[in-house]
Amino acid sequence: MRLLTTGAALALAVQMAPAAVAAEAREAACGVSGANLDQRPNGQYFQQPVSIRTGPAWECRVFDTATTRNAVDYYCTTDGFTYLRTKTRVRGWVWNGYLVDGGTNVQCQG
């Protein structure tokens, strides 16, 4: 077994830091919500059945699904995802590519 010197261990930690910071940033994006900033009326905006996620990233957990029959209320968009509420009051994030007209163009604040 070979032990790292203090300098080698520190160098290894510095090299790994960007990946760890990026992973933490992705995790922080999950579990966030958006304000209801888009004032357009509710509508059937899904182009296909969709996964509803806990945050605006592919890494965020899928916790529900919706079909093209679900009416939705767009809230705001960030990072290519729209925060929305379905008629059954499920709130979550859906990738803009699955939404009619690419989702809302109203940016989330903050």
MOWO-V283612 format. One record per residue. N is the residue number from 1. RES is the residue in one letter. PHI is phi in degrees with one decimal (999 if undefined). PSI is psi in whole degrees, -180 to 180 (none if undefined). NEAR is the number of other ideal C-beta (glycine too) atoms within 10 Angstrom. Layout:
BEGIN
n;res;phi;psi;near
N;RES;PHI;PSI;NEAR
N;RES;PHI;PSI;NEAR
END
This chain:
BEGIN
n;res;phi;psi;near
1;M;999;136;2
2;R;-112.5;131;4
3;L;-96.4;145;6
4;L;-82.9;144;11
5;T;-72.2;166;8
6;T;-58.4;-42;7
7;G;-64.7;-42;8
8;A;-67.4;-41;11
9;A;-63.9;-41;11
10;L;-65.6;-42;11
11;A;-61.8;-42;12
12;L;-63.8;-42;11
13;A;-62.9;-41;11
14;V;-65.7;-39;9
15;Q;-66.4;-33;9
16;M;-83.3;-19;10
17;A;-56.2;-47;10
18;P;-58.1;-39;9
19;A;-66.1;-42;9
20;A;-66.1;-41;10
21;V;-64.9;-42;10
22;A;-62.4;-42;10
23;A;-64.1;-42;11
24;E;-63.4;-39;10
25;A;-64.2;-40;10
26;R;-64.6;-43;14
27;E;-64.2;-37;13
28;A;-65.8;-30;11
29;A;-69.4;-25;19
30;C;-78.3;143;15
31;G;87.4;7;10
32;V;-96.6;159;16
33;S;-123.8;174;15
34;G;-127.9;156;25
35;A;-79.0;152;12
36;N;-79.6;86;15
37;L;-101.4;-22;15
38;D;-86.8;123;19
39;Q;-97.6;6;9
40;R;-66.1;153;11
41;P;-67.6;158;7
42;N;-57.8;149;14
43;G;-161.2;177;11
44;Q;-93.5;92;13
45;Y;-104.9;-2;23
46;F;-81.6;131;20
47;Q;-85.1;-17;13
48;Q;-160.5;168;10
49;P;-57.5;140;12
50;V;-129.6;158;24
51;S;-96.4;135;17
52;I;-103.5;126;20
53;R;-109.6;164;22
54;T;-80.7;-8;18
55;G;-162.9;172;22
56;P;-84.0;58;24
57;A;-158.2;150;20
58;W;-63.8;-26;13
59;E;-74.9;-15;12
60;C;-72.8;146;21
61;R;-64.5;137;12
62;V;-82.4;124;13
63;F;-118.5;-8;11
64;D;-161.0;170;14
65;T;-134.5;163;11
66;A;-145.5;157;23
67;T;-112.3;176;11
68;T;-64.9;-16;13
69;R;-78.7;-19;9
70;N;-70.5;126;19
71;A;-80.6;142;15
72;V;-134.3;160;24
73;D;-118.4;114;20
74;Y;-70.7;140;26
75;Y;-106.1;-62;20
76;C;-166.5;173;23
77;T;-129.9;149;25
78;T;-160.1;145;19
79;D;52.8;33;13
80;G;82.7;7;14
81;F;-123.4;149;26
82;T;-110.3;133;27
83;Y;-86.4;131;27
84;L;-147.6;170;29
85;R;-128.7;130;17
86;T;-82.2;167;20
87;K;-59.8;-27;13
88;T;-84.8;11;10
89;R;72.6;21;7
90;V;-81.1;127;15
91;R;-111.3;136;15
92;G;-178.8;-173;25
93;W;-107.9;136;28
94;V;-131.6;138;24
95;W;-61.0;135;18
96;N;-59.8;-28;18
97;G;-65.3;-18;12
98;Y;-94.4;2;19
99;L;-111.3;144;21
100;V;-55.5;136;12
101;D;60.6;20;11
102;G;73.0;21;14
103;G;84.0;-163;23
104;T;-81.1;157;23
105;N;-105.8;7;12
106;V;-85.3;116;18
107;Q;-74.3;140;12
108;C;-66.8;149;19
109;Q;-103.1;149;9
110;G;102.7;none;8
END
